[in-house]
Amino acid sequence: MTDPYPAWFFDRDDPSSDDRFYTPTRLVTHIDDRAIAAVGALYAELGVDRGPRVLDLMSSWVSHLSSPPPELVVLGMNAAELAANPMATERVVQDLNLDPALPFEDATFDAVLCCVSVDYLVRPVEVLAETARVLRPGAPVVLTFSNRCFPTKAVHGWLAADEPGRCAIVVDYLRRAGGFTEAEVSLRTPGGRYRGDPLYAVVARRLPRRRGA
């Protein structure tokens, strides 16, 4: 995808304030146990658990890490959910659809995670450009998602795509953001007769910064 996104792409069935939608505290998970386990296994495979400093974007009461890194910053919409996250060492309440600027210094994180939430971003390229800014060179951004969502809050471009198309959308977001290696896409749950939630992962790494950048 090289052309600009069509005008309708980032529209949503419910354009009302996200703050109102996410005010109710939901201490639930949004993918099944095997998909959750697949997220944790991916994080462990990438060494995210070792940190030392990890940022979990659009986070909630659970970050799906198999063990806590020394520092875990969780950024999300619901203060009560973030407060309930037992691994978090720092909590930030922020609506990235209103303000995609991350309130952190350059090159201060060893990984950035975003689990089952990329489909809700209306300014994903800006958010991912900010992600590149706060990552240290060589550090990964890990975007995981399934085929489940709040359909009234997911962008129309996401809802219109099939699962391979959604993977391609996330890869394109990263390309447009800049500063990353070419993304790797994988299906982390079994294929064949597996009937649970599919878990897709798109992973890229921060490129070395250019001198003077």
C-alpha positions, 0 to 999 in steps of 0.5 A, spaced: 500 500 500 503 506 497 497 511 496 494 515 501 489 511 505 482 513 503 478 518 506 473 513 510 479 508 512 480 511 519 472 513 520 469 509 526 461 507 527 462 510 534 466 517 533 464 519 540 469 520 545 474 514 547 474 517 554 467 515 555 467 508 551 473 506 556 471 509 562 467 503 565 473 498 568 473 492 564 478 487 568 477 482 562 481 479 557 479 480 550 483 473 547 482 466 549 487 463 553 491 460 548 492 466 544 494 469 551 499 464 552 502 465 545 503 473 546 507 471 553 511 466 549 513 471 543 515 476 548 519 471 552 522 469 545 524 476 544 527 477 550 522 482 552 521 480 559 529 482 561 527 489 559 530 493 562 525 498 560 519 496 557 513 500 554 506 497 554 501 501 549 494 501 550 495 497 556 490 495 561 490 490 568 494 485 564 500 485 560 501 478 558 508 478 560 511 471 562 515 475 568 515 482 569 521 486 566 525 491 571 521 497 569 514 496 565 511 503 563 503 502 562 500 507 558 492 506 557 485 509 557 483 507 564 486 509 570 483 503 575 485 498 570 492 500 569 492 501 577 490 493 577 496 491 573 501 488 578 507 488 573 507 496 572 512 500 575 509 506 572 502 508 569 500 513 564 493 515 562 493 518 555 488 517 549 493 516 543 487 518 538 487 525 541 494 526 542 499 521 539 505 524 542 509 519 547 511 523 554 518 520 554 525 522 552 528 519 546 531 512 546 529 510 553 525 504 552 528 497 550 521 494 547 514 497 546 508 492 546 501 493 543 497 487 544 490 487 541 489 494 540 492 497 534 485 496 530 483 502 534 488 507 532 486 513 528 493 516 527 497 509 527 503 512 523 504 518 528 503 513 534 508 509 531 513 514 529 513 516 536 514 509 538 521 509 533 523 515 537 522 512 544 526 506 542 533 504 543 536 502 536 535 495 535 529 494 540 523 491 538 516 494 537 511 488 538 504 489 535 499 483 536 492 482 534 487 477 533 480 477 529 476 480 535 475 487 537 470 492 539 467 493 532 464 500 533 471 503 535 475 499 530 477 503 524 473 502 518 479 500 514 481 494 519 474 492 519 474 491 511 480 487 511 481 480 512 486 477 516 492 477 511 490 484 509 490 486 517 497 484 517 499 488 511 496 494 514 500 494 520 506 493 516 504 499 512 503 503 518 510 501 520 513 503 513 510 509 513 512 511 520 519 510 518 525 508 523 524 501 523 527 495 519 522 491 515 517 488 519 516 480 520 509 477 520 507 471 524 501 467 526 503 465 533 497 460 534 496 453 531 493 452 524 489 447 521 483 445 525 485 450 531 478 453 533 481 458 538 483 465 537 488 466 532 494 471 534 498 474 529 504 478 530 508 484 527 515 485 529 520 490 527 526 493 530 528 500 531 534 502 526 540 505 528 539 513 528 543 517 523 548 522 526 545 528 527 538 525 528 
